[in-house]
Amino acid sequence: ALENTQKLDIAKSETAETIYKTATEKTKKIKEIRDQLEQLKAQINTATTKTETETEKKSKLEELQKLQTLQQELQLKVSLLQADLQANALKLQSLGMIQAKDTKTKEELREEKEQEKHKTIQAQLKEKEEKLKEKLESTGTDVRL
């Protein structure tokens, strides 16, 4: 049982490490995408400045639409990554709760073993007491324990 418990602890630890690594990577990706969004906002602001000719206006309008589409895609990616991060946080919380439950169970097992040891020792002492009483009675000594 102890070996299985140790294997479970190792598996849970590895799972937690994997979740942590994934969460860290996703946090980095979110930061990168947010930086890209900031750059896009700057480009959009530049694209909306006044232009002189119709051709320039059309060109800037197309560029603006592309930039806005890209901005929406990046915002969607950020939302998905944030949802994944929240899911990972929940996984870590549940692992923590499982770990706490397992720790309690291990503590209960240890306590049961200690109680069994006490019962065994108590039985041995009772047996020795009986033998000692018998010896004393056989020698004719009046001793009360």
N, C-alpha and C positions, 0 to 999 in steps of 0.2 A: 504494500500500500504506500509506503514511504517513497519507494522508487517511482511509482506511478505519479505520486504527488510532485516529486522533483521534476519529472518529465513535463508535467503540466505547467509547472512554474516556469521552466525554460521556454516552453512554447508560448506562454502568455507574455513573457519578457520579450521574445523575438517579435511577437505580434505588435506589442507596444512600440518597439523600436522601429518596425516597418511603418506603422501608422505615423509616428513622429517624423520619420524621414520624408514620407509622402507629404505630410502637412507642411514641412519646412520648404520642400520644393514648390508646392502650390503657392505658398506665401511669396516666394521669390518671383514666381510667374505673375502673380497679381501685381506685385510692385513694378515689374517690367511693363506689364500692360498699362498700368496707370501712368507710367512715364510716357509710353507711346500715346496715350490719350491726351496728355498735356501737350505733347508735340503737335498732335492733330488739332487741338484747340487753337494753338498758335497759327497753324497753317490755315485753318478755317477763318480766323480773324484776318489774316493777310489776304485771303481770297475774297473777302467781302469788302475790301477797300474799293473806292471808286475807280472805275476804268473809263477810258475815253471812247473807244470804238465798240461797235456792236460785236465784232468778231472777238475782241478781248472779253466782252461781257459773256458771250456764249462759252468761250473757253473757260473762263473763271467759274461760270455756273456749273459746267460739267465737272470741273475739278472739285468744286464745293460739294456736289452731290456724291462724288466718289469718296471724298474725305468723310462726309457724314455717314455714308454706308459703312465705311471702315470703322468709324467711331462706334456705330451701333454694334458691329460684330465684336469689337474689343470689349464693349460694355457687357455683351452677352457672355463672352468668355470669362470676364471677371465674376459675373454672377454665378456661373457654373462652378468656377473654382472656389468661390466663397461657400457655395452649397456643399461642395466636397469637403471643405475644411470643417464645416459644421458637422457633417456626418462623421468625420474623423474624430472630432472632439467628443461626440456622443459615444463612439466606439471606445475611446480611451476612458471615458467615464464608466461605461459598463464593465470594462476590464478592471477598473479600480474597484467597482462594487463586487465583482466576482472574486477578486483578490481578497477583499475584506471578508467576504463570506468564507472563502477557503481558509483564511487565517483563523477565523473563529472555529471552523471545523477542526483544524489542526490542533488548536488549543483544547478543544473538547476531547479529541483523541488522547492527547497528552494527559489530560486530567483523568480520563478513564483508566489509563495505564497506571497512573499514580494511585488511584483508588484500589485497583487490583493488587498492586504491591502492598499497600497498607493492609488489605484483607488477608493476604498471604502471610505477612509478618504477624498480624494479629492471631491468625490461626496457629502459626508456629509457636507463638508465645503461650497461647492457651494450652497447647499440647504439652509444652515444657512444664507449665504450671501443674497440669494434671499428673505428669510423671513425677515431679518433685513432691506433690502431695502423697502419691502412692508410696514413694520411698520413705517419706517421713512417717507415714502411717505404719508401714511395715517395721520400722524401727521402734515404733511405740511412742514416738514423740507427739505431743499434742500442740500442733502449730496450725494457726489459721491464717490463710492468705487472703 
